[in-house]
Each structure stands twice: as C-alpha cells, then as structure tokens.
C-alpha cells in the first residue's frame, strides 16, 4: 500500500470511529496516561503545548487547565470535532499533519506531547525534524508509544493496514538516535502503562522525554 493510500485508510478509520472513540476498551485503558505523564513532566501556566495526533483530546484536555494554551493537531476532522465539543476555551484545534506546518504557521511551544501516535506516522525522522522546529529553545517532549512488538497489537495484518499502522512499536535506541540528530538531548525512556488487547496479551508502552538544546 502506498503512503497516500495508507494515509487515506488511516483517516477513514479514525473518522468512522470518532464518535465512540472515548468508550473503546483501549481508550479506557489509556486514561491512566495523562496523570502518569504529568507526574514526570511539569507544566506551568506560562506553557504553550502542542498535542501531536490529539484525537479526541486524551492529553489535551488533561493538560489544558495547567497551561496558557494547547494546540491540538490531528489528521481526522471528526476526531477534532469531538474534542471541540468538550468546550475547553484554551484548546485550539488544527487539522493536518505536523510536518506540513512551519513554526510561522503553528508558532513555537514549550512542550510537545503525544499518545500512541508515532506508530501511525510513516516518516518518523521527518516528524522529529518538524517537532524540533516547533520547540522553543529548551522546549520539552513527552511522547508515549509502543515498545517494539510483533505486529499483533492492532490485530491482523489486514487490520493493521486498515488502521494505518506504519511501525510495530519502537526500539528506544532507534528513537534516541533520531532525536539526537535534531538537537534533542537528555532523552530518557520509561515504562508508563500496559494495554491489554483482545488476544489476551499485554503490550507495554513507554514515555519518551527530553528537551531541545
């Protein structure tokens, strides 16, 4: 499947699932992530935060009350519509791929967060370059995703294709190398949660933190 076809398939999947997204078993299990992330990464009232692949706002809504503004970017308009309906005045929603915007369009941020997004993005290196461009000097990242897995987290190969899965989790050292290339330092990984899937297996998730020089 081409990158364009994969992107369309992925958008269609998330568009169709948006209305019930927060009630899905996986989404319910991920509810523990915001508090655990914020226990490791402090946010203050002067912060402007970008939520990459914000979806219906799992992270954005939890962080919004602690900061000046959250910009929530996502490829799915219906997902962002669900987030908008939650009525947080300081959450700005932006439709699109973060790599298509420059800091002149989106601004710069003191922190960038995401949850379970990176494995849906074809070009991880391009994404890290975009994130570094959007960070202020000293700006932080806090990214949650899957440790490397065997491709069964989302189900069958057909389900992986439908959901736009581009990576079967990540080796932390590979991500550390990409982060270092764009000027991110003090990169750390730690387990943050597990997701139990319908196949009976538990898949561990990591929190990747660091900051721009």
N, C-alpha and C positions, 0 to 999 in steps of 0.2 A: 504493500500500500504506500502511495506517495505521501510526502509530508502534508501536502494540501488536502488530500483525501482523508488522512488521519485527523487533521485539524477539524475538518467538517464533521467527521464521525463523532469526534470528541465533543464538539459544540452541541451537536444534536442530542447526544446522550445527556449532557448536563442540562440543556434546555428542557428536555422532556421530564427530567427528574426534579426540577427546581421546586415545584410546589410542595412536594413531600420530603425534600432533602433532609430537613432537620429531624424528621422522625425515623430515618433509616437506622438500622442497628449499628452500622459503622459510625454514623454521625453521633449517635448517642454515646458510643464508647469514647469518641474523641472529645467529648465535653470536659474531660479532665485536663486536656492540654492547656487551655488558656491560663488557668491558675498555676499550673506547674511551670509554664514558660515564664510567667510574671514573677514567680518566686526566684528565678535565676537571672532575669533581666529586668532592671528597674526602669520604670517610666515616670516622667515628671510632667508637670503642667506646661512646660515650655517645649515639649517634644512634638514634632510632626512625624507621623508614622505612615509608611506605605505598607499595605497588606497585599502581597502578591498572590493572585488567584484567590481572592477573598471569598468567592462563593456567596453564601447567604449570611456571612459575617461572623463565623465562629470566633475568630480572633478580633476582628474589628470592633464588634460590639462590646467585648470584654475590656478592650484597651481604651475605648473612646472616652470614658469618664475620667481617665487619668491624664489625658494629654490635650493639647490645643486642637489638633485635627488628625483624623485618619483618612487617607486616600485609599479607597478600596478598588483595586483594578481586577477585572476578570473578563474572560472571553465570552461569557454567557450573559446575554441581556436578561433572560428570565431569572437567573440567579441573583443578579444585581437588583432586579425589581423586588424580589423577596426581601433583600437587605434594606432597600429604600423604605419599604413598608413598615420596617421596625421603628422608624421615626427618630433616629439619632441625628440631631442637628449638626454635629461636627464630624459626620462621616460623609465624605464626598465620593461618589461612585464614578468610575471611569471604565468605559467599555474598550477592550482591546488587549493586546499583547504588550508587556512592558518593554520589549525590545524595539517596538515601533515608535516609542516616545523618547524624546530627549529631556534633559533637565530644564530646558527652556519651556517645554510644554507642561511637564508634570511638577516642576520645582525640585528642590532637594530636601532630603529627610535626615532626621537624626537617628532614625531606626527603620529597618525593613524587616517585616515578619512574613512567614507563610506557614501553612499547614497542609501537608500531603499534596503539594503542587508540583514540585520539581520532577517527579517521575512521569508527569504528563507532558513535559516540555521537551521537544526534540533536541534542541541545541543548548545543553547546559552551560557550555563555555560562553556562548553569546549572552545568555541570561546573566551570568556573573559579571560580564562586562557592563551590561545595562544597569545592574544593581550598583556597581561601584560608581558609575557616572551619576546616579541619583542620590548617592550618600554625601552628606556633608563631611568635611574632614573630621575624623574621629567617630563618624557615624557607625552604628552597630547593626549587625544582622542577627536574627534569631529564626532559624529555618528548621521546620520539623518534617521529617520524611522517613521512608522505609530503609532499614538496613537491607543489604543485598539479600534477595530471596529468589526462589526458583521459578517465579512467574505464575504462581498459583494464588497470590493474594487476591487478585480480581477475578479469579476463576479460570475458565478455559482459554485457550488461545483466541477463540472467536470472541469471547467476552473482553479480553484484553484489547483486541482490535476495535471493538465497538466503543470502548471507554477511552480510547486514545492513549493507551499506556505506551510510553516510549522507553522506559527503563524499568527493570525488575529490581527496584531498590538501588542502593548505592554503597560502594566501598568508601568509608570515610577518608581514606588516604587519597583516593582519586579526587574527591571534592576539595580536600585540603589543598591539593596542587592547583586546581582551578582557581580557588580563592586567592592563593598566594600570587598567581600570575596577574591579578587585577589590583593588587595592593592591599588585600585584606590580611590582617595579622592576628596573632593570639587566637587562632582557630582552635576550638575545643568541641568535642562530641561527647554527649552523654545520653544514656537511655532515658526516655521520658514517658513512654507508655507502651502498651501492647494492645493490638486489636485482634479479637477472636473472630475468625471467619466461619462461614457455614460448613467448611470442610473439617471443622473441629480443631484447626491449628491456630496457634497464637503467633502473630507477627510483630516483632519488636520495632519500635520507632525511635529515632534519635532526635536530639536537639543539637543543632549546629550553631555555635555562637562565635563571634569575632568582631573586629572593628576595622575601619579604614584608617590607614596611617594618617 
